[in-house]
Each structure stands twice: as structure tokens, then as C-alpha cells.
Amino acid sequence: MTSRPDHDQIWKGPLGPLHPAGLTRPRIGIGGISIESSTFSPHISGDEAFTIRTGDELLAYYPFLAEGEELRDAAAWVPLTHGRSLPGGAVDPQTYLRMKQAIVEGIRREGPFDAFFFDIHGAMSVVGMDDAEGDLAAAVREALGPDTLVSASMDLHGNVSDALFDAVDLITCYRMAPHEDWMNTKQRAVHNLLERLRGASGADPDARRPYKAWVRVPVLLPGEKTSTRLEPAKGLYGTIPDVEDLEGVVDAAVWVGYAWADEPRCHATVIVTGDDPAVIAREAERLGQRYWGARADFVFAGPTASLDEALDLALADDAPRPYVISDSGDNPTAGGAGDVSWTLGRLLERADLQDASRTVLAASVFDPEAVRAAEAAGIGATVTVHVGGRVDPGPRGPVEVTGEIVSITGGDPVAGTQVVVRRGAVHAIVTERRKPFHHLDDFRLLGLDPETADIVIVKIGYLEPELYDLAAGWTLALTPGGVDQDLLRLGHSRLRPGTYPFATTDVEPDLAALVTRRRGTEARA
């Protein structure tokens, strides 16, 4: 399986010329919080989950703001605080408050600013809150004041609430899933910000603020059904650069929303920004109608089956090798806890995996207690350990594994210490901390070769590029966990009424665009 998306038109070109009325070297602050949080996972994301970047370290995080880059030289950058975490469960309230206060205090200490780059994910849930990014955006706006231009960069699996929409002036999101354009999107958000500041109305806070046209689309689908590798998402997202190129348009963006949080803000969204209200309203409504019209046409990014059905396919004599199986229900990059052991338990029960005639790599379950026990025993020893099911018990809780310790690898910045325990064909990867396995080197560093394995099982949904290219065959297994692909069995109860597929109707929703310029100037239903 090989595929490469077309990267044309993702990167913005050079900045336009500085207008005599524009700002020569505006002061621009940087801050935000980025995490995707499943409210169906019992995992809590505390201080340990976040990498906090401040000052020069934060500035260095963005390659387009490196010394000598055009965007770096176009402004006086003031990097404040940014927290970034692997997706997980809802954020501990005190952890959130500490990060929020650091950003707000930084704004008050280092301001005033001409503009602010607000770098967020859009699917952060905080225990006890319904709209974490809206709360953060409102606090940032209050600290900045009404005239500072704010540009937000988001994941397309984020959510745009009323409060978030009101607080920002420019807002965009990824156009690719998988997210190969994640850094490109941040660059685009900064580019758009600078163009407004350097343009003819750059010195006028009211004039440099574009109009925003917003369409709320009552659809909420999992990311695995909205991959931009496939239609209808491929065609829909493929038209966005054409909209952006229209006279009077600054940017266009389509959000899928985040399916594994039970909050009213979770739904698809279209926002088009620009200086021509009629054009941006027309285009936002067109994109919204197209999304709504295609709602039943979205399909999983690959063939789906139960885990046992996927294993039967992968173990067939004529199955292509290596065969990749997505253990999708506990995907840590979608918000799963990462320690659901249901799949590992089923592998160990399979009669056709009891001997070493095949090689099955199972990545992964995090369990620091099991890792410590394996370390104490040492490579080559046979151990019995209970693995996983401590944070998210899932359907079976911890799984007993008796096997040979094949490798012990320390020092991984994400996973900590990692051990491989082999029983029969199954090579169970157990990590000290949660870690996604997206790269072939993630396996190679543990002494495993995914290219010669019969089956590679990864806690993921659609395949990231290296795994996509590795897979001679692939099945997306519909397994249990906090990011279960079967949304209807998760128990959502707080979504907006009429959200598809939780509600089905032939009645057309109101997809008229709300067009506004300043915060809170229009009412919303």
C-alpha cells in the first residue's frame, strides 16, 4: 500500500509587500494548550502528561520561525507558554488552571501585543468543564484587550464553540488526515496574521479584523471515517485551497469535530474568513451543504472487522505479509488510555499463535509495574506478569502473561523503559508510559523487525504514513476502549439535538452562515 498526498497549496508563499499603512515589526505573543481528550476514557491527564515550552524553547518549536526565516524577521515574537500532550483522558482541573494562568499572566506581564498566535488543538476536555478551549480563549482575549488580533491554529478534529469563535479573529485547521500538514497549518495561521498586520489596514484594529462566516453542521463522525485519503473527505478538503484563492477570502477551514467527547460543542464546523461578507457566507454555506449532503457517504479508511475476523484474515496461508491490524478502540493518539489489554488477552488465547512458527508484534500496553518486574528478572528469563487494565479495565482487566523476556530498552523520552515479552508467536510490547507506535524505528529499537513480521498490531485507527507503506494487507479492527469506533455504543447524551448519526432525519438543518466581525455582534441559535 503506497500513497502520498498532494502537498501543493498547503504552504503559503512569501509575504506580500509591506503597505505604507501596515505595521513594520508588530509585537506578537505566542501561547496555547494542545491535547485531545476522550471523556469516555478513565485516564486523567495531569501535569506529567504535558510538555511545557516557554521562551526560546517555544519559539524553536516552530521551524518557520527559525532565525533567518521570513516570518521570524517580520515581527517581534514574544513566546509565552505552551503545553502539549499526547492525547488522553480529560485534563485534571488544577493542571489546566496552572497552564491557563501561566499564559494569562504572561500576556499581562509582557503585553501589550499587536497580535497573538493562539496554538491549540480544539478537543481538550477538562474535568468539570464543557468548553475548555472556549474558556481559555475568553481568558486570553480578556487579558489581551479588544484590539489585539488573534489567530488560532487547530486540529481538524477540534471543536469550535460559540465562545471560541467569539474570542478569535482568524481561525484555521488542518486539511489532511492523517495530519501530515500539522506544522504547515500553524505556519498558515501565522502567515495570515502577518498579512493582516502588514496590509493597508494594518494600523487600524477594526479594519484589519476580517469578517468570519460560520456554519454549524450537525454531524459528528470519527476521524477513521473522515480520512482525506478517501472520498468524500478527499474531494471536500481538496476544494478548500480554491476557496481560499477567491477574491475577498483570507482562509477557509472545515472541522470534523471530536467524536469521543460528550459535549454540546462537538460537531462539524465550517468557517471562512475574509473581507467580502457575501463571498465568505456563500462559500461557508456551500461547504456546509456539501458536508451535510455527504454525511452518509463517509466510510472507514480501511476494511473493518472484529479482532478475531482480522486475525483470521491475517493468518490465512495466502495473506500478504506483513499484515497490519489497527487495534482502534484504545488508540492513544485519539485519547485512549493505552492500557486496555483486551486485544493482548485474545492473542494469547488463540490456539494458532501458541508456537513460534509465526511472528506477531503487539504494540502496546503501558504498565510500569509489569515493566519493573521484567527488568528485575532480566533478558532471557521467563516471567509471569499481569499487564494492563489498571487505568482502563475494559472488558477484562489485567491479562496474565507468561513468557520469555526478549528485550529491555530504557531511555525512551515518551515510553520510558520498554520490554518485549514473547509467548509463542506473540511479542507483547509493554511500556512504562503511554506511547503510540507510528514509526518502524519504534519497533527496531526494541530488537523487532516489522518488515519481516507476519502480523503487526498497533493501537491506532487509520495508519500513519510509515505503517501505511509497510502494510501489505490491513484491517481496522473494531476493538473496545475509550475511543471505540462504534460511537453509538459509547453512550453520548449531551450532544446538540439532531446530530447525525446519533439522530437521523430527513429534515434539512439550518445551514445559513453567521457572519460577524467583532466579538458577540450577532446572536446565535
TINU-267595 format. One record per residue (C-alpha): y, z, x; residue in one letter. Coordinates in steps of 0.001 Angstrom, whole numbers, padded with zeros to 6 digits, always signed. Layout:
BEGIN
YZXA;...
***
This chain:
BEGIN
+000000+000000+000000M;+003277-001065+001571T;+006717-001202+000073S;+010243-000868+001320R;+013245-000576-000986P;+016226-002821-000552D;+018922-000758+001157H;+021667-003349+000592D;+024809-001964-001014Q;+023783+001671-000521I;+026091+002355+002401W;+029765+001923+001735K;+031666-000378+004043G;+034667+000572+006145P;+037524+002441+004525L;+040296+000334+003109G;+043690+000304+004840P;+045834+003399+004594L;+048535+002847+001981H;+052078+003942+002858P;+051896+006428-000023A;+048459+007705+000977G;+047590+010841+002900L;+047221+010165+006627T;+044969+013078+007526R;+044105+015156+004446P;+042533+018600+004762R;+039088+018531+003161I;+036819+021532+002692G;+033015+021358+002532I;+030661+023698+000708G;+027839+023978-001793G;+024315+025129-002596I;+021277+022877-002832S;+017943+023844-004400I;+015703+022528-007171E;+014333+025449-009208S;+011462+025476-011670S;+011859+028073-014400T;+008130+027699-015074F;+007196+028937-011611S;+006939+032694-010978P;+008235+032149-007443H;+011666+033683-006766I;+013871+032042-004155S;+015591+034817-002204G;+017626+034958+001000D;+014598+033907+003046E;+014419+030575+001205A;+017854+029327+002279F;+019159+027814+005462T;+022841+028731+005637I;+025102+026416+007611R;+028735+027192+008418T;+031487+025799+010634G;+030486+023256+013270D;+026804+023523+012350E;+027615+022429+008805L;+029796+019571+009996L;+026999+018395+012315A;+024611+018282+009337Y;+026310+015083+008146Y;+025755+012178+010605P;+028593+010184+009041F;+030973+012984+010110L;+029922+012902+013761A;+032565+012574+016470E;+033886+009030+016597G;+032766+008081+013085E;+035441+006564+010862E;+035083+009159+008114L;+035339+012011+010625R;+038598+010679+012014D;+040124+010039+008585A;+040548+013716+007672A;+040868+017244+008992A;+037472+018656+007989W;+037056+022340+007202V;+033331+023120+006831P;+032890+026428+004980L;+029403+027432+003809T;+026394+025515+002554H;+022997+026918+001538G;+019983+024617+001371R;+016432+025463+000343S;+013114+023794-000230L;+012594+023539-004000P;+011046+026625-005528G;+011393+029091-008332G;+014637+030402-009774A;+017100+031926-007319V;+017492+035676-007011D;+020874+036553-008610P;+022067+038542-005592Q;+021161+035696-003244T;+023186+033314-005403Y;+026152+035669-005615L;+026272+036095-001845R;+026356+032331-001284M;+028867+031794-004081K;+031175+034494-002738Q;+030994+033069+000783A;+032155+029663-000487I;+034928+031058-002692V;+036181+033445-000015E;+036163+030608+002495G;+038310+028482+000197I;+040806+031282-000261R;+040862+032082+003442R;+041072+028501+004785E;+042987+026764+001981G;+044912+025079+000608P;+042991+021808+000640F;+043870+018298-000421D;+040245+017714-001377A;+036807+019314-001393F;+033344+017835-000779F;+031037+019730-003151F;+027475+019207-001884D;+024947+020380-004497I;+021540+019451-005872H;+022166+019969-009576G;+018883+021646-010579A;+019495+025152-009275M;+018358+027809-011707S;+019366+031427-011178V;+017540+034273-012877V;+019541+035245-015952G;+021796+032147-015958M;+021691+028871-017887D;+024022+026743-015794D;+024185+027811-012163A;+025958+024720-010813E;+028464+024861-013646G;+029208+028485-012779D;+029571+027627-009091L;+031750+024596-009783A;+034048+026599-012050A;+034456+029277-009371A;+035183+026650-006718V;+037731+024947-008959R;+039474+028233-009712E;+039737+029042-006015A;+040948+025548-005106L;+043504+025242-007879G;+044017+022340-010293P;+045381+019731-007866D;+042624+019616-005233T;+040462+016506-005616L;+036763+017461-005813V;+033917+015026-005106S;+030346+016120-005877A;+027157+014666-004417S;+023906+015321-006306M;+020219+014560-006578D;+019384+012212-009457L;+017069+014967-010707H;+020072+017242-011134G;+021766+018131-014400N;+025376+017525-015404V;+026644+020216-017756S;+029992+020433-019533D;+031241+022984-017012A;+030234+020899-014004L;+031721+017723-015467F;+034997+019530-016177D;+035328+021043-012715A;+034909+017919-010566V;+036866+014683-010305D;+034352+012379-008610L;+030606+012778-009049I;+027652+010676-007940T;+023911+010940-007319C;+021019+009275-005527Y;+019940+005789-006568R;+016448+005912-005117M;+013322+007898-005965A;+011771+008754-003550P;+015134+009828-002170H;+015496+007628+000876E;+019226+007413+000178D;+019898+011162+000053W;+022266+011157+003026M;+023723+007798+002025N;+024772+009389-001265T;+026643+012189+000478K;+028400+009565+002581Q;+029357+007639-000576R;+030801+010786-002165A;+032956+011381+000911V;+033946+007718+001171H;+035094+007686-002466N;+037077+010865-001880L;+038904+009444+001125L;+039672+006166-000615E;+041441+008050-003402R;+043429+010142-000947L;+044411+007193+001247R;+045324+004865-001623G;+048583+004066-003351A;+048480+007260-005421S;+047062+009473-002687G;+050010+011870-002594A;+050110+012292-006404D;+047411+014762-007548P;+047408+013376-011099D;+047332+009687-010229A;+044650+009933-007556R;+042278+011593-010026R;+040153+008848-011664P;+039044+008685-015271Y;+035480+009809-015982K;+033265+008298-018679A;+030286+010489-019582W;+027292+009639-021784V;+024706+012301-022521R;+021281+010641-023010V;+018771+012853-024896P;+015804+012031-022662V;+014069+014293-020140L;+011279+012821-018023L;+009506+013959-014863P;+010500+012294-011616G;+006998+010864-011291E;+007711+008720-014360K;+011089+007508-013135T;+010403+006188-009645S;+012821+003436-008692T;+009887+001553-007159R;+008841+000597-010701L;+010395-000744-013872E;+012283+000234-015915P;+013969+002577-013405A;+013967-000104-010700K;+015997-002517-012798G;+018257+000148-014245L;+019222+001600-010883Y;+019375-001870-009388G;+022346-002700-011634T;+024421+000293-010524I;+025962-001400-007436P;+027036-004281-009688D;+028825-001851-011999V;+030452-000192-009003E;+031753-003580-007835D;+033672-004205-011079L;+037449-004116-011007E;+038648-000711-012152G;+035410+001132-011238V;+035053+003652-008411V;+031448+004768-008872D;+028543+004710-011316A;+025632+007133-011469A;+022576+007814-013625V;+020870+011230-013631W;+017268+011605-014775V;+017725+015380-015120G;+015291+018113-014101Y;+012210+018388-016271A;+010846+021755-015069W;+013705+023965-016179A;+014089+025100-019769D;+017879+024949-020094E;+020152+023112-022556P;+021798+021142-019717R;+018504+019417-018805C;+018722+015800-019948H;+019601+012363-018621A;+023263+011588-017973T;+025404+008572-017147V;+028838+008905-015543I;+031107+006056-014489V;+034416+006827-012786T;+037419+004574-012235G;+040946+003624-013174D;+040233+001424-016192D;+039161+003643-019103P;+037926+000729-021221A;+035733-000704-018445V;+034168+002584-017413I;+033468+003539-021056A;+031852+000162-021713R;+029660+000362-018617E;+028650+004000-019173A;+027609+003203-022723E;+025718+000101-021595R;+023753+002094-019018L;+023141+004891-021516G;+021867+002478-024160Q;+019599+000832-021614R;+018117+004187-020587Y;+017587+005289-024183W;+016084+001942-025139G;+013573+002145-022299A;+012589+005785-022884R;+009032+004972-023976A;+008545+002401-021202D;+008686+004826-018284F;+005244+005324-016775V;+003826+007353-013946F;+004489+005915-010500A;+000770+005545-009877G;-002586+005731-011627P;-003221+009175-013128T;-006393+011108-013768A;-007790+014614-013797S;-008637+016039-010373L;-012384+015502-010832D;-011829+011943-012017E;-009625+011300-008981A;-012276+012735-006654L;-014974+010606-008278D;-012880+007513-007598L;-012130+008562-004038A;-015777+009379-003229L;-017207+006141-004592A;-019030+004088-001967D;-016589+001219-002319D;-013426+003376-002390A;-010737+002311+000100P;-010015+004706+002968R;-008033+006820+003364P;-007713+007697-000287Y;-004688+009856-001141V;-004703+012224-004120I;-001499+013850-005352S;-002050+017480-006372D;+001014+017213-008588S;+001139+020465-010572G;+002077+022712-007635D;+004322+020293-005748N;+006669+022498-003647P;+009243+019706-003382T;+009628+019747-007160A;+009770+023537-007466G;+006108+024573-007453G;+005220+027905-005887A;+002964+026225-003320G;+000147+028784-003528D;-001729+027645-006638V;-005325+027499-005423S;-006961+025751-008374W;-007452+022443-006561T;-008851+024070-003426L;-011306+026044-005527G;-012504+022907-007274R;-013004+021129-003939L;-015153+023974-002647L;-017296+023844-005802E;-018067+020145-005567R;-021707+019556-004596A;-020809+016243-002927D;-018415+017974-000498L;-020787+020647+000792Q;-021732+018841+004036D;-019594+017393+006816A;-020524+013745+006267S;-017051+013162+004830R;-013611+014402+005821T;-011279+015779+003178V;-007866+017137+004202L;-006391+019542+001643A;-002703+020355+002117A;-001849+023055+001456S;-001797+026662+000219V;+000570+029234+001622F;-000850+032719+002144D;+000412+034876+005031P;-002368+037440+004581E;-005087+034798+004934A;-003313+033327+007969V;-003221+036739+009668R;-006943+037216+009043A;-007724+033799+010523A;-005535+034490+013560E;-007361+037747+014169A;-010745+036006+014059A;-009745+033104+016322G;-010652+029421+016605I;-014355+028737+016167G;-015028+031893+014197A;-016472+031879+010694T;-014359+033878+008291V;-014227+034752+004638T;-010693+034884+003284V;-009132+034903-000158H;-006498+032197-000351V;-003554+031617-002667G;-002913+032655-006229G;-000740+035596-005228R;+002640+034222-006325V;+001420+031807-009000D;-002120+032794-010091P;-002515+029569-012042G;-005815+029238-013909P;-007958+031033-011303R;-006028+033294-008907G;-007084+033631-005246P;-010005+031487-004064V;-012659+032789-001682E;-013107+030501+001313V;-015887+030979+003852T;-015644+028541+006727G;-015006+027791+010367E;-011510+028118+011796I;-010800+024673+013249V;-007255+025216+014484S;-004430+027742+014610I;-000949+026351+015182T;+002136+028553+015438G;+005841+027952+015592G;+006445+025544+012742D;+010070+026078+011627P;+009115+025653+007966V;+005493+026768+007684A;+005341+029376+010433G;+001720+029692+011584T;-000775+027228+010114Q;-004554+027448+010131V;-007259+024954+009210V;-010458+026371+007739V;-013365+023926+007352R;-016191+024314+004896R;-018411+021272+004606G;-016173+018239+004159A;-013141+020271+003140V;-010473+021069+005736H;-008273+023626+003962A;-004767+023932+005406I;-003336+027428+004914V;+000243+028135+005952T;+002214+031304+006496E;+005130+029979+004433R;+005596+027210+001875R;+005675+023725+003378K;+005472+020191+001986P;+003249+017728+003868F;+005126+014413+003792H;+004590+013074+007301H;+001477+012056+009200L;+002536+014269+012093D;+002345+017271+009758D;-001433+016750+009921F;-001680+015555+013523R;-000004+018688+014842L;-002892+020665+013347L;-005516+018526+015104G;-006222+016453+011983L;-006101+012661+011720D;-005111+011495+008243P;-005669+007847+009142E;-009406+008367+009709T;-009950+010863+006884A;-011825+009827+003768D;-009524+011723+001402I;-006087+013259+001918V;-004954+015660-000810I;-001279+016615-000828V;+000790+018784-003154K;+003198+016051-004164I;+003980+013734-007052G;+004881+010159-006132Y;+004188+009526-002479L;+006826+009801+000210E;+007099+006674+002416P;+004619+007584+005186E;+001991+008709+002701L;+002651+005636+000572Y;+001957+003407+003549D;-001093+005471+004558L;-002791+005236+001174A;-005398+002507+000877A;-006052+003996-002543G;-004141+006567-004575W;-004420+008667-007704T;-001853+011077-009083L;-003970+013988-010256A;-002636+015872-013278L;-003249+019382-011999T;-001885+022732-013266P;+001113+024568-011841G;+004783+025304-012292G;+005698+021606-012209V;+002908+020364-014442D;+003381+016674-015235Q;+002263+017284-018817D;+005644+018558-019928L;+004608+019251-023491L;+002130+021954-022464R;+004719+023882-020431L;+006452+025336-023499G;+010087+024215-023353H;+012026+025868-026173S;+015710+025727-025200R;+016457+022034-024682L;+019110+020343-026803R;+017695+019273-030188P;+016372+015731-030289G;+015456+015465-026604T;+012703+012901-026017Y;+009683+013271-025619P;+009852+016830-026963F;+011237+015348-030162A;+010622+011813-031373T;+012786+009987-033867T;+013885+006500-034813D;+017443+007719-035368V;+019778+006393-032689E;+021674+009167-030869P;+025417+009119-030356D;+025804+007360-027010L;+029569+006912-027173A;+031256+007726-023888A;+033547+010695-023497L;+036448+009526-021331V;+038728+012072-019706T;+040832+012500-016600R;+041844+016102-016294R;+039589+019034-016973R;+038901+020010-020555G;+041219+017438-022138T;+038588+016153-024562E;+036268+018002-026901A;+032524+017576-026737R;+029935+017919-029446A;
***
